[in-house]
C-alpha cells in the first residue's frame, strides 16, 4: 500500500510524462510496459476509492445532511416548473430532477459510478 509520503509524490501531472516516455521507449519489454500500465491504473483506482470513502463519510455527517436537505428544499421551491431530467449540482452532489408518482417534483441523487458523457466515449 502507499504510504502518506508516497501519496504526496503520486502527482500524475509530473509522473504521466515520465511514464509515457518510458512506456513508449524501446527500453522496456511488452510485459514490462503492461506492468507499468497496470500499476498506474491501480494507483488511480486506489486514489479514487479513497476519495469516494472520504466523500461518503463527509455526506453522512448529520450537519452536512441537514444542510444538504435545506439546499434541496430551497432548490425545489425555486424551480417548481422545471422539466424532468434536468441535471442539478447542489452542495457538491449531482442530482436529476424527476416527478414522483404523486406528481411532486423531486431530486434523485446520481451516485458513482457516474454514467459516461458523450464526450467521454472514445
C-alpha positions, 0 to 999 in steps of 0.5 A: 500500500502507499504510504502518506509520503508516497501519496504526496509524490503520486502527482500524475501531472509530473509522473504521466510524462515520465511514464509515457516516455518510458512506456513508449521507449524501446527500453522496456519489454511488452510485459514490462510496459503492461506492468507499468500500465497496470500499476498506474491504473491501480494507483488511480483506482486506489486514489479514487476509492479513497476519495469516494470513502472520504466523500461518503463519510463527509455526506453522512455527517448529520450537519452536512445532511441537514444542510444538504436537505435545506439546499434541496428544499430551497432548490425545489421551491425555486424551480417548481416548473422545471422539466424532468431530467434536468441535471442539478449540482447542489452542495457538491452532489449531482442530482436529476430532477424527476416527478414522483408518482404523486406528481411532486417534483423531486431530486434523485441523487446520481451516485458513482459510478457516474454514467459516461458523457458523450464526450467521454466515449472514445 
